[in-house]
Amino acid sequence: MFSLLRRGPARLTPQQAHRQTRDGQAVLLDVRETPKWQAGHAPRAGVEAGDVVGGMTAWARAGLPVTGGRGTSGGAT
């Protein structure tokens, strides 16, 4: 799975993603497991990402900032 860290359309064609990463308009983040990444990945695809233990539930329970579906941010309630 790839994610583009940018603002704009949620879905891009491979050609659009390549062009935008090449032109510095987006960052391609490859979040697949390491063996899959090693088997082949897009040039300059970032792979140094971590998995937060407990996911967003643990993040919120720790009182860390969360942006909700209503556009609010701040600590968990």
BASE-549755 format. One record per residue (C-alpha): x, y, z; residue number from 1; residue in one letter. Coordinates in nm, 4 decimals, decimal comma. Layout:
BEGIN
<atom><X>X</X><Y>Y</Y><Z>Z</Z><num>NUM</num><residuo>A</residuo></atom>
...
//
This chain:
BEGIN
<atom><X>0,0000</X><Y>0,0000</Y><Z>0,0000</Z><num>1</num><residuo>M</residuo></atom>
<atom><X>0,1259</X><Y>0,3455</Y><Z>-0,0860</Z><num>2</num><residuo>F</residuo></atom>
<atom><X>0,0264</X><Y>0,6755</Y><Z>0,0698</Z><num>3</num><residuo>S</residuo></atom>
<atom><X>0,0986</X><Y>1,0213</Y><Z>-0,0604</Z><num>4</num><residuo>L</residuo></atom>
<atom><X>0,1618</X><Y>1,2787</Y><Z>0,2070</Z><num>5</num><residuo>L</residuo></atom>
<atom><X>0,0081</X><Y>1,5810</Y><Z>0,0405</Z><num>6</num><residuo>R</residuo></atom>
<atom><X>-0,3080</X><Y>1,7828</Y><Z>0,0092</Z><num>7</num><residuo>R</residuo></atom>
<atom><X>-0,5390</X><Y>1,7285</Y><Z>-0,2818</Z><num>8</num><residuo>G</residuo></atom>
<atom><X>-0,7173</X><Y>1,4345</Y><Z>-0,4427</Z><num>9</num><residuo>P</residuo></atom>
<atom><X>-0,7296</X><Y>1,1207</Y><Z>-0,2311</Z><num>10</num><residuo>A</residuo></atom>
<atom><X>-0,6716</X><Y>0,8928</Y><Z>-0,5293</Z><num>11</num><residuo>R</residuo></atom>
<atom><X>-0,4104</X><Y>0,9358</Y><Z>-0,7997</Z><num>12</num><residuo>L</residuo></atom>
<atom><X>-0,3076</X><Y>0,7300</Y><Z>-1,0977</Z><num>13</num><residuo>T</residuo></atom>
<atom><X>0,0408</X><Y>0,5774</Y><Z>-1,0801</Z><num>14</num><residuo>P</residuo></atom>
<atom><X>0,1517</X><Y>0,8333</Y><Z>-1,3391</Z><num>15</num><residuo>Q</residuo></atom>
<atom><X>0,0173</X><Y>1,1244</Y><Z>-1,1311</Z><num>16</num><residuo>Q</residuo></atom>
<atom><X>0,1835</X><Y>0,9894</Y><Z>-0,8157</Z><num>17</num><residuo>A</residuo></atom>
<atom><X>0,5154</X><Y>0,9485</Y><Z>-0,9967</Z><num>18</num><residuo>H</residuo></atom>
<atom><X>0,5001</X><Y>1,2978</Y><Z>-1,1459</Z><num>19</num><residuo>R</residuo></atom>
<atom><X>0,4101</X><Y>1,4628</Y><Z>-0,8151</Z><num>20</num><residuo>Q</residuo></atom>
<atom><X>0,6809</X><Y>1,2817</Y><Z>-0,6181</Z><num>21</num><residuo>T</residuo></atom>
<atom><X>0,9366</X><Y>1,3500</Y><Z>-0,8925</Z><num>22</num><residuo>R</residuo></atom>
<atom><X>0,8457</X><Y>1,7199</Y><Z>-0,8921</Z><num>23</num><residuo>D</residuo></atom>
<atom><X>0,8628</X><Y>1,7484</Y><Z>-0,5117</Z><num>24</num><residuo>G</residuo></atom>
<atom><X>0,4891</X><Y>1,8078</Y><Z>-0,4738</Z><num>25</num><residuo>Q</residuo></atom>
<atom><X>0,4291</X><Y>1,4899</Y><Z>-0,2714</Z><num>26</num><residuo>A</residuo></atom>
<atom><X>0,6077</X><Y>1,2231</Y><Z>-0,0698</Z><num>27</num><residuo>V</residuo></atom>
<atom><X>0,5384</X><Y>0,8592</Y><Z>-0,1447</Z><num>28</num><residuo>L</residuo></atom>
<atom><X>0,5257</X><Y>0,6479</Y><Z>0,1701</Z><num>29</num><residuo>L</residuo></atom>
<atom><X>0,5398</X><Y>0,2710</Y><Z>0,1181</Z><num>30</num><residuo>D</residuo></atom>
<atom><X>0,3837</X><Y>0,1105</Y><Z>0,4259</Z><num>31</num><residuo>V</residuo></atom>
<atom><X>0,4163</X><Y>-0,2530</Y><Z>0,3223</Z><num>32</num><residuo>R</residuo></atom>
<atom><X>0,6137</X><Y>-0,5047</Y><Z>0,5265</Z><num>33</num><residuo>E</residuo></atom>
<atom><X>0,9923</X><Y>-0,4939</Y><Z>0,4721</Z><num>34</num><residuo>T</residuo></atom>
<atom><X>1,0165</X><Y>-0,8170</Y><Z>0,2645</Z><num>35</num><residuo>P</residuo></atom>
<atom><X>0,7606</X><Y>-0,6805</Y><Z>0,0171</Z><num>36</num><residuo>K</residuo></atom>
<atom><X>0,9407</X><Y>-0,3457</Y><Z>0,0043</Z><num>37</num><residuo>W</residuo></atom>
<atom><X>1,2709</X><Y>-0,5228</Y><Z>-0,0594</Z><num>38</num><residuo>Q</residuo></atom>
<atom><X>1,1102</X><Y>-0,7205</Y><Z>-0,3443</Z><num>39</num><residuo>A</residuo></atom>
<atom><X>1,0439</X><Y>-0,3955</Y><Z>-0,5302</Z><num>40</num><residuo>G</residuo></atom>
<atom><X>0,9384</X><Y>-0,0395</Y><Z>-0,4587</Z><num>41</num><residuo>H</residuo></atom>
<atom><X>0,9009</X><Y>0,2960</Y><Z>-0,6263</Z><num>42</num><residuo>A</residuo></atom>
<atom><X>1,2181</X><Y>0,5066</Y><Z>-0,6386</Z><num>43</num><residuo>P</residuo></atom>
<atom><X>1,2556</X><Y>0,7354</Y><Z>-0,3341</Z><num>44</num><residuo>R</residuo></atom>
<atom><X>0,9599</X><Y>0,5681</Y><Z>-0,1614</Z><num>45</num><residuo>A</residuo></atom>
<atom><X>0,9963</X><Y>0,6226</Y><Z>0,2112</Z><num>46</num><residuo>G</residuo></atom>
<atom><X>1,0004</X><Y>0,3100</Y><Z>0,4232</Z><num>47</num><residuo>V</residuo></atom>
<atom><X>1,1319</X><Y>0,4306</Y><Z>0,7578</Z><num>48</num><residuo>E</residuo></atom>
<atom><X>0,7924</X><Y>0,4429</Y><Z>0,9195</Z><num>49</num><residuo>A</residuo></atom>
<atom><X>0,6919</X><Y>0,2957</Y><Z>1,2506</Z><num>50</num><residuo>G</residuo></atom>
<atom><X>0,3772</X><Y>0,1282</Y><Z>1,3735</Z><num>51</num><residuo>D</residuo></atom>
<atom><X>0,2325</X><Y>0,2868</Y><Z>1,6869</Z><num>52</num><residuo>V</residuo></atom>
<atom><X>0,1621</X><Y>0,0160</Y><Z>1,9436</Z><num>53</num><residuo>V</residuo></atom>
<atom><X>-0,2103</X><Y>0,0204</Y><Z>2,0127</Z><num>54</num><residuo>G</residuo></atom>
<atom><X>-0,2826</X><Y>0,2431</Y><Z>1,7121</Z><num>55</num><residuo>G</residuo></atom>
<atom><X>-0,4935</X><Y>0,5561</Y><Z>1,7392</Z><num>56</num><residuo>M</residuo></atom>
<atom><X>-0,6823</X><Y>0,4194</Y><Z>2,0384</Z><num>57</num><residuo>T</residuo></atom>
<atom><X>-0,3624</X><Y>0,4102</Y><Z>2,2443</Z><num>58</num><residuo>A</residuo></atom>
<atom><X>-0,2582</X><Y>0,7496</Y><Z>2,1051</Z><num>59</num><residuo>W</residuo></atom>
<atom><X>-0,5831</X><Y>0,9102</Y><Z>2,2186</Z><num>60</num><residuo>A</residuo></atom>
<atom><X>-0,5818</X><Y>0,7338</Y><Z>2,5571</Z><num>61</num><residuo>R</residuo></atom>
<atom><X>-0,2335</X><Y>0,8762</Y><Z>2,6159</Z><num>62</num><residuo>A</residuo></atom>
<atom><X>-0,3875</X><Y>1,2232</Y><Z>2,5854</Z><num>63</num><residuo>G</residuo></atom>
<atom><X>-0,1989</X><Y>1,3080</Y><Z>2,2668</Z><num>64</num><residuo>L</residuo></atom>
<atom><X>-0,3487</X><Y>1,5460</Y><Z>2,0087</Z><num>65</num><residuo>P</residuo></atom>
<atom><X>-0,6130</X><Y>1,3944</Y><Z>1,7811</Z><num>66</num><residuo>V</residuo></atom>
<atom><X>-0,7925</X><Y>1,5577</Y><Z>1,4922</Z><num>67</num><residuo>T</residuo></atom>
<atom><X>-1,1463</X><Y>1,4281</Y><Z>1,4639</Z><num>68</num><residuo>G</residuo></atom>
<atom><X>-1,3881</X><Y>1,3964</Y><Z>1,1781</Z><num>69</num><residuo>G</residuo></atom>
<atom><X>-1,5335</X><Y>1,7327</Y><Z>1,2737</Z><num>70</num><residuo>R</residuo></atom>
<atom><X>-1,1987</X><Y>1,9034</Y><Z>1,2237</Z><num>71</num><residuo>G</residuo></atom>
<atom><X>-1,1304</X><Y>1,9489</Y><Z>1,5938</Z><num>72</num><residuo>T</residuo></atom>
<atom><X>-0,7915</X><Y>1,8911</Y><Z>1,7483</Z><num>73</num><residuo>S</residuo></atom>
<atom><X>-0,6527</X><Y>1,8566</Y><Z>2,0943</Z><num>74</num><residuo>G</residuo></atom>
<atom><X>-0,6314</X><Y>1,5910</Y><Z>2,3607</Z><num>75</num><residuo>G</residuo></atom>
<atom><X>-0,8604</X><Y>1,2930</Y><Z>2,3827</Z><num>76</num><residuo>A</residuo></atom>
<atom><X>-1,1901</X><Y>1,3317</Y><Z>2,5592</Z><num>77</num><residuo>T</residuo></atom>
//
